[in-house]
Amino acid sequence: MNLKKYTLLPEWADQEAVLLAWPTAKTDWATNLTETQQTYFNLIQAIDEIGCCIILLCHENELSKLKRRLEPSLKVALIAINYNDTWIRDYGFLTVSNHHKNVPLNFLFNAWGQKFAAELDNKVNEQLADLCRHKMLHVPLVLEGGAVEIDENQQLLSTASCLFNPKRNGDMSAPEYIDLFKQYLGAKSVDILKHGKLEGDDTDGHIDTLARFTPLMGIVVQSANNRPADPHFNSLLRLYNELKKRYPNYKIFSLPLPYIENTQGDRLPASYANFLILNKHILMPIYQQEEDNEALSVMQEAFANYKIVPIDCLSLVQQYGSLHCVSMQVPINTLKSEILAQAQLGVCEL
């Protein structure tokens, strides 16, 4: 298929559904499963109230129990699929569009450079393909959804620390990545940022933990200005300056940095930049920290015409991710109409 006129849609495009993968005792959530499942229930409720459907992946042996636990009126379509991890942002399909037709793209996933098992995650999109209106295109490139950020002008951001991990795509060069992003994602310009990475981040510095575009020529950046003695301060300041130099006409909004450790004393990569944009709403991670209110204020300024919906994600960051990482938005006119119609009627099984 010729994708020359297709482009990855910015997250503030109209969305019809969100993909989630239910946390179970067979995933890494076994140690704080109750808290994490409650976070998912809260997230599902928020998505439902916005009016989007939820396509909820679930291990087959958990399906009937989960169905009983969900409020029947929720717009949730359950689908029995096996997966290794719940971080569906990074293995769920991306969607490109030419304004008339949306094409789902399935990139290769190898668990952030072969760090973990991924054989089941890497097969999920093949099972989701039948839900889509148009044929899924399989792309022979390792790429996670959290590794790319794009705006309405097809300006794409990614990070060197992630892309140049040799266990992803070998020694692929920056020009080669840029060519592929232009070919498959419709990027007109590509910036591979050199700075910024949070301690404990298994993704090697995904852009969705560091910097996000806003619709009105803005960029939200995870900074550490509130913590000048923090080990992240200099790197995140260099990231800010890098973006300021590259986008001089953009307004840059700096988020505060929380300090969260797990019970073993390890620093957790809590980022307020890991938010989900969904139909004029921002589903915003908060962490029961003193920086939460400042972060919410910054986001309201950055997205002045959006409703900010805080979601407590302290449970999620215990496994080194957050709200954006566990979700993948699906633009309107991507899924088959009968799938959406089923979900609109309430909890169902596909």
PyMOL commands that set and color helices and strands:
alter all, ss='L'
color gray80, all
select helices_A, chain A and resi 28-50+60-69+111-114+121-131+145-147+160-163+166-169+174-185+207-209+233-246+292-302+314-317+324-326+337-344
alter helices_A, ss='H'
color red, helices_A
select strands_A, chain A and resi 7-8+15-21+53-58+76-80+94-97+102-108+137-142+149-150+155-159+189-193+211-214+218-222+251-255+276-277+281-286+307-312+328-331+348-349
alter strands_A, ss='S'
color yellow, strands_A
deselect
rebuild
show_as cartoon
